[in-house]
Amino acid sequence: MENWIDVNRQNWDERAEPHAKSADYAVEEFVADPARLSDVVRFDLPRLGEVNGLQGLHLQCHIGTDTLSLHRLGARMTGLDFSGVALEQARSLAQRTGADITYVQGEVYETPNLLPPGEFDLVFTGIGALCWLPDIRRWADVVAQMLRPGGRLFIREGHPVLWSIDETREDALDLRYAYFERAEPDVFENESTYVETDHAFQHTRIASWNHGLGEIVTALMDAGLHLTMLVEHDSVPWNGLPNRMDALPGGEYRLSDRPWRLPHSYTLQAVKPRA
């Protein structure tokens, strides 16, 4: 059986430098402007609440722009990612901006063996992360283990309905891919990435898994967390359906034709009970 995690890691290793050089991630703007926040974090500021002084863990942190943004809001951040190449970029950004952020390489499911469980007030996961994980219940268990009592998970993610849409069709919203989690991934040949780059990719195979919204919520509840927020949005911070979306302020995109038909993304918060 092919090791899809290793296949994906090779793809993300190759993406790291083009992403860091792209205008979309705005690394140089982070360096130039100490008040700069990522579009993803800025979008959810009305829902994020106070993070100043919190011990935060960013799972699947990639090159660290969201991690740095939470640090700038006052959280004491640790970032984890399976790509060592991405973490090189994240550490470089932290160094160039004078940010005291700890970065650890490892897979999400290994987190309790790499960092102390029960020590974090905030676990954060950003856009485009869960689709790379084959088992949502294992992820929820990790989140619950890493949070201290009273701590919370905060996540914004692409909606599983959007993930299931056939992105190649422009005449209909066609449900082509699985909505519910399946053991076998959807496998794609992807010669590009979601930012503008002229990089010619060599590692083009990727494997992804969708997880229904009910599966995500139930997994968190079964792990002992209490759901305190679930907001669905009619925009998403990447052009998920090319030639069918309008660019909005703040790096968001929305379906051009009757966007109210499609849930684009969601924000979720869940809390670990104190007792």
Secondary structure as the mmCIF struct_conf table of DSSP 4:
data_model
#
loop_
_struct_conf.conf_type_id
_struct_conf.id
_struct_conf.beg_label_comp_id
_struct_conf.beg_label_asym_id
_struct_conf.beg_label_seq_id
_struct_conf.end_label_comp_id
_struct_conf.end_label_asym_id
_struct_conf.end_label_seq_id
HELX_RH_AL_P HELX_RH_AL_P1 TRP A 4 LYS A 21
BEND BEND1 SER A 22 SER A 22
TURN_TY1_P TURN_TY1_P1 ALA A 23 ALA A 26
HELX_RH_AL_P HELX_RH_AL_P2 VAL A 27 ALA A 32
TURN_TY1_P TURN_TY1_P2 PRO A 34 ALA A 35
HELX_RH_AL_P HELX_RH_AL_P3 ASP A 39 PHE A 43
TURN_TY1_P TURN_TY1_P3 ASP A 44 ASP A 44
HELX_RH_AL_P HELX_RH_AL_P4 LEU A 45 LEU A 48
TURN_TY1_P TURN_TY1_P4 ASN A 52 GLY A 53
STRN STRN1 GLN A 55 LEU A 59
TURN_TY1_P TURN_TY1_P5 GLN A 60 GLN A 60
TURN_TY1_P TURN_TY1_P6 HIS A 62 ILE A 63
BEND BEND2 GLY A 64 GLY A 64
HELX_RH_AL_P HELX_RH_AL_P5 THR A 65 ARG A 72
TURN_TY1_P TURN_TY1_P7 LEU A 73 GLY A 74
STRN STRN2 ARG A 76 ASP A 81
BEND BEND3 PHE A 82 PHE A 82
HELX_RH_AL_P HELX_RH_AL_P6 GLY A 84 THR A 97
TURN_TY1_P TURN_TY1_P8 GLY A 98 GLY A 98
STRN STRN3 THR A 102 GLN A 105
HELX_RH_3T_P HELX_RH_3T_P1 VAL A 108 GLU A 110
HELX_RH_AL_P HELX_RH_AL_P7 THR A 111 LEU A 114
BEND BEND4 LEU A 115 LEU A 115
TURN_TY1_P TURN_TY1_P9 PRO A 117 GLY A 118
STRN STRN4 PHE A 120 THR A 125
TURN_TY1_P TURN_TY1_P10 ILE A 127 GLY A 128
HELX_RH_3T_P HELX_RH_3T_P2 LEU A 130 TRP A 132
BEND BEND5 PRO A 134 PRO A 134
HELX_RH_AL_P HELX_RH_AL_P8 ILE A 136 MET A 146
STRN STRN5 LEU A 147 GLY A 158
HELX_RH_AL_P HELX_RH_AL_P9 PRO A 160 SER A 164
STRN STRN6 ILE A 165 ILE A 165
TURN_TY1_P TURN_TY1_P11 GLU A 167 THR A 168
BEND BEND6 GLU A 170 ALA A 172
STRN STRN7 LEU A 175 LEU A 175
BEND BEND7 TYR A 177 TYR A 177
BEND BEND8 TYR A 179 PHE A 180
BEND BEND9 ALA A 183 GLU A 184
HELX_LH_PP_P HELX_LH_PP_P1 PRO A 185 PRO A 185
STRN STRN8 ASP A 186 GLU A 189
BEND BEND10 GLU A 191 SER A 192
BEND BEND11 TYR A 194 VAL A 195
BEND BEND12 GLN A 202 GLN A 202
STRN STRN9 ARG A 205 SER A 208
HELX_RH_AL_P HELX_RH_AL_P10 LEU A 213 ASP A 222
TURN_TY1_P TURN_TY1_P12 ALA A 223 GLY A 224
STRN STRN10 HIS A 226 HIS A 233
BEND BEND13 ASP A 234 ASP A 234
STRN STRN11 VAL A 236 VAL A 236
BEND BEND14 PRO A 237 TRP A 238
BEND BEND15 GLY A 240 LEU A 241
TURN_TY1_P TURN_TY1_P13 PRO A 242 ASN A 243
BEND BEND16 ARG A 244 ARG A 244
STRN STRN12 MET A 245 ALA A 247
HELX_RH_3T_P HELX_RH_3T_P3 PRO A 249 GLY A 251
STRN STRN13 TYR A 253 LEU A 255
BEND BEND17 SER A 256 ASP A 257
HELX_RH_3T_P HELX_RH_3T_P4 PRO A 259 ARG A 261
BEND BEND18 LEU A 262 LEU A 262
STRN STRN14 SER A 265 VAL A 271
#
